[in-house]
Amino acid sequence: MPNETRIRLGFPVKVLGAAGLRSHDSRRWQNQPHLSVSLVYLRDIFLYLKRREIQFYRMAGQLAPYLTHPDLPAFHGQLEECSTELAAIGDMARQQRVRLTLHPGFYVQLSHPDPDLAGRSSLELTAATALLDGMGLDAASVIVVHVGGGHDNVPAALDRFARTANLLPDGVRRRLVLENGDRQFSLRDVLWVHRRTGIPVVLDTLHHRCHNPDAIPQLDALKIALATWPDDTSPKIHVSSPRTAVRTLFRDGKARVQMPLAHQHSDFLHPFEVIDLLQAAVSAKLRSFDVMLEAKAKDVALLRLREQIGRYAPHLARHIH
């Protein structure tokens, strides 16, 4: 059916379902890590994705190690040094129809009040864009960012983010998508940024449950977020379940019980909550979208959820790939 809602499941970075697969070259700078090594690892991950019929994957943010480090100029030329390998890995992704995305670390904060730190964030995003461009990836390969810290003034932080984002090169800004936060920067806040920058919104469902001052129902939040995306680019959202298990930590020979926090990701997804969300989207005939599953069990959590959907909601399974 041409207007049928289709939902693609993906997972981030680490592969746990097969031994020996590394997401990137994580060696320290003294050992001369390199993008070329990361791309070999990535090729092996692609082969695993093909076997498991997974077509959505978030690459490691440090695929090119120390690429922008100001004190390590020897690493700055990795994209040019690996131009052929980058193009080849991009071809492989297209052949397998794998959507690739990036999510840089917390240190990328376009909203930071220190102009130097905000400038470093802009440099990181420009480098990430050059990496995706080097692979020849289309607009679906987005870079997910957060607003950053509120620094005791959320409206000012939002304004700084919007102004800094609008100063980015067009090619960089077109790659950016903005995620709502779990303590600050609600859906309403990131929509404010969207209206001023055109940056699409990635709904994080767990963050929305943790920080939803406007009491927007989850399905309505999903509709709102999907509407911020261009018609020719499949939207993506983040889905996770809160950790509920108690952990025992040992320090200095003493055991300490750590209670679970609502914003922490669990190892696996709560199958019925996810099924309810996806069924609601299908029943509402929403546009097709992709779901990044942010569970600590990574690909194993995705495979288990896919199996549970087939078992408990077989009517939904044909919408999932």
C-alpha positions in Angstrom: 0.0 0.0 0.0 1.6 3.3 -1.1 0.5 5.4 2.0 1.2 2.7 4.5 3.3 3.7 7.5 6.7 2.0 7.4 9.0 2.0 10.4 12.7 1.1 10.2 14.6 0.1 13.4 18.2 0.9 14.1 20.8 0.9 16.8 23.8 3.0 17.8 27.5 2.3 17.5 28.5 -0.9 19.4 27.7 -4.3 18.1 27.1 -6.9 20.8 25.6 -9.7 18.8 28.8 -10.8 17.2 32.2 -11.2 18.7 35.2 -9.0 17.6 33.3 -6.2 15.8 34.7 -2.8 16.8 32.9 0.5 16.0 36.0 2.6 15.5 39.8 2.9 16.1 39.8 3.9 19.8 43.5 3.8 20.4 45.2 6.7 22.1 46.9 9.3 20.0 50.3 8.0 20.9 49.5 4.8 18.9 48.5 6.8 15.8 44.9 5.7 15.3 43.4 6.5 11.9 40.2 6.7 10.0 41.4 4.1 7.6 41.3 1.5 10.5 37.8 2.7 11.5 36.5 2.2 8.0 37.8 -1.4 7.9 35.8 -2.0 11.2 32.8 -0.3 9.7 32.9 -2.5 6.6 32.8 -5.6 8.9 29.8 -4.1 10.7 28.0 -3.5 7.4 28.4 -7.3 6.6 26.9 -8.0 10.0 24.0 -5.6 9.4 23.3 -7.4 6.1 23.2 -10.8 7.7 20.7 -9.4 10.3 18.7 -7.4 7.8 19.3 -4.1 9.7 19.2 -1.0 7.6 19.6 1.8 10.1 22.9 2.4 12.0 24.4 5.3 14.0 28.2 5.4 13.4 30.7 6.2 16.2 31.2 9.9 16.6 35.0 9.4 16.8 35.2 7.5 13.5 38.1 9.8 12.5 40.1 10.0 15.8 41.4 13.4 16.9 40.3 14.9 13.6 39.8 18.4 14.9 42.1 18.3 18.0 43.8 21.7 18.1 47.1 20.3 19.5 47.4 17.3 17.2 47.6 18.6 13.6 49.0 15.3 12.3 45.4 14.0 12.5 43.7 16.8 10.6 44.2 15.4 7.1 42.5 12.0 7.6 39.5 12.7 5.4 41.7 13.7 2.5 44.0 10.7 3.1 41.0 8.3 3.1 38.9 9.9 0.3 38.9 6.6 -1.8 38.0 4.5 1.2 35.3 6.9 2.3 33.7 6.8 -1.1 33.8 3.0 -1.1 32.2 2.6 2.3 29.5 5.0 1.1 28.8 2.9 -1.9 28.5 -0.1 0.3 25.9 1.6 2.5 23.9 2.5 -0.6 24.0 -1.0 -2.0 22.7 -2.3 1.4 20.3 0.6 1.7 21.6 1.3 5.2 20.8 4.7 6.6 23.8 6.1 8.5 23.7 8.9 11.1 26.0 10.6 13.6 25.4 11.9 17.1 28.5 13.9 18.4 29.2 14.0 22.1 27.9 16.3 24.8 30.9 18.6 24.2 29.2 19.9 21.0 27.2 22.9 22.3 26.3 25.6 19.9 24.6 27.3 22.7 27.6 27.8 24.9 28.2 31.3 26.1 31.9 31.0 25.6 32.4 32.0 21.9 35.6 29.9 21.7 33.7 26.7 22.8 30.8 27.5 20.5 33.3 27.9 17.7 34.9 24.5 18.5 31.4 23.0 18.3 30.9 24.5 14.9 34.3 23.1 13.8 33.3 19.6 15.0 30.0 19.8 13.1 31.7 21.0 9.9 34.2 18.0 10.2 31.3 15.6 10.7 29.5 17.0 7.6 32.7 16.6 5.6 32.9 12.9 6.7 29.3 12.2 5.5 29.9 14.2 2.3 33.1 12.2 1.7 30.9 9.0 1.8 28.6 10.6 -0.7 25.6 10.1 1.6 22.3 11.9 1.0 20.3 14.2 3.3 19.0 11.2 5.3 22.4 11.0 6.9 21.8 13.6 9.6 23.9 14.8 12.6 21.9 14.8 15.8 22.7 17.6 18.3 21.4 18.8 21.6 20.9 22.5 22.5 23.5 22.1 25.2 23.5 23.5 28.7 21.0 26.1 29.8 23.6 28.0 31.8 20.9 29.4 34.1 19.1 31.1 31.3 17.2 28.8 28.9 15.8 31.5 26.6 19.3 33.0 26.2 20.7 29.5 25.4 18.0 28.9 22.8 18.7 32.2 21.2 22.5 31.6 21.1 21.9 28.1 19.6 19.7 29.6 16.8 22.1 32.4 16.1 25.2 30.2 16.0 23.4 27.5 13.9 22.3 30.1 11.3 25.9 31.2 10.9 27.0 27.6 9.9 27.7 26.9 6.2 24.5 25.8 4.5 25.8 22.3 3.9 26.4 21.8 7.6 23.1 23.3 8.8 21.2 21.0 6.3 22.7 18.0 8.1 21.7 19.1 11.6 18.7 17.8 13.5 17.8 18.8 17.1 16.8 16.5 19.9 14.7 17.5 22.9 16.2 17.1 26.4 15.3 15.1 29.5 15.9 18.0 32.0 15.9 21.2 29.9 14.9 22.1 26.4 11.5 20.5 26.0 9.7 19.8 22.7 8.3 23.4 22.8 11.8 24.7 23.1 13.3 22.8 20.2 10.3 23.8 18.1 11.2 27.4 18.8 14.7 26.7 17.4 13.2 24.9 14.4 11.0 27.9 13.5 14.1 30.1 13.5 16.6 27.8 11.8 14.6 25.2 9.9 16.5 22.5 11.7 14.2 19.4 12.0 13.3 17.9 15.4 14.2 14.5 16.6 11.6 13.4 19.2 13.3 11.4 22.0 10.3 9.6 23.6 12.0 9.0 27.0 13.2 12.5 27.2 9.7 13.7 26.5 8.4 11.6 29.3 11.0 13.0 31.7 10.6 16.7 30.6 7.2 17.6 29.2 6.0 20.8 31.0 3.3 21.4 28.4 1.7 17.9 28.9 1.8 17.1 25.2 0.6 13.5 24.7 3.2 11.2 23.1 1.4 10.6 19.8 0.8 14.4 19.4 4.5 15.0 20.1 5.4 12.5 17.5 3.1 14.1 14.9 4.6 17.6 15.7 8.2 16.4 15.4 7.6 14.5 12.1 6.0 17.6 10.6 9.3 19.5 11.0 11.1 17.3 8.5 11.3 17.9 4.8 9.0 15.8 2.6 11.8 14.1 0.8 13.7 13.0 4.0 12.5 10.2 6.3 12.2 11.5 9.8 13.9 9.7 12.7 13.1 9.5 16.4 14.8 8.0 19.5 13.0 5.4 21.6 14.2 3.8 24.8 12.9 2.5 28.1 13.9 3.7 31.5 16.2 1.5 33.7 14.2 -0.1 36.5 16.8 -2.5 37.9 18.7 -1.8 41.1 22.5 -1.8 40.8 25.1 -2.6 43.4 28.3 -0.6 43.2 31.5 -1.5 45.0 33.9 1.2 46.2 36.7 0.8 48.7 35.4 -2.6 49.5 32.0 -1.4 50.4 28.7 -2.2 48.5 26.4 0.7 47.7 22.9 0.3 46.2 22.2 2.6 43.4 18.5 3.2 42.7 17.4 3.5 39.0 16.8 6.9 37.5 14.0 7.5 35.0 16.2 9.1 32.4 18.7 6.2 32.3 18.4 3.7 29.4 17.6 0.1 30.1 19.3 -2.9 28.6 16.3 -3.8 26.5 13.1 -2.1 25.3 9.8 -2.5 27.1 8.1 -4.4 24.2 4.5 -3.4 25.0 5.2 0.3 25.4 7.0 0.3 22.1 4.3 -1.7 20.4 1.7 0.7 21.6 3.6 3.7 20.2 4.2 2.1 16.9 0.7 0.8 16.6 -0.7 4.3 17.4 1.5 5.7 14.6 0.3 3.1 12.1 -3.3 3.6 13.1 -3.0 7.3 12.7 -1.5 6.8 9.3 1.5 8.9 10.1 4.3 9.3 7.5 7.0 6.7 7.6 9.8 7.2 10.0 12.9 5.6 11.4 13.4 4.6 15.1 16.8 4.7 16.7 16.6 2.2 19.6 18.8 3.6 22.5 19.1 0.5 24.6 22.3 -0.7 26.2 22.0 -4.1 24.6 22.3 -2.4 21.2 21.7 -4.7 18.2 20.7 -7.5 20.6 17.9 -5.3 21.9 16.8 -4.5 18.4 16.7 -8.2 17.4 14.8 -9.1 20.5 12.2 -6.3 20.0 11.7 -7.4 16.4 11.0 -10.9 17.6 8.6 -9.7 20.3 6.7 -7.6 17.8 6.3 -10.6 15.6 5.1 -12.6 18.6 2.8 -10.1 20.4 1.8 -7.9 17.5 2.0 -9.9 14.3 -0.4 -7.4 12.6 2.2 -4.7 13.2 5.2 -6.7 12.0 4.6 -6.0 8.3 5.1 -2.3 9.0 8.5 -2.9 10.6 11.8 -3.4 8.8 
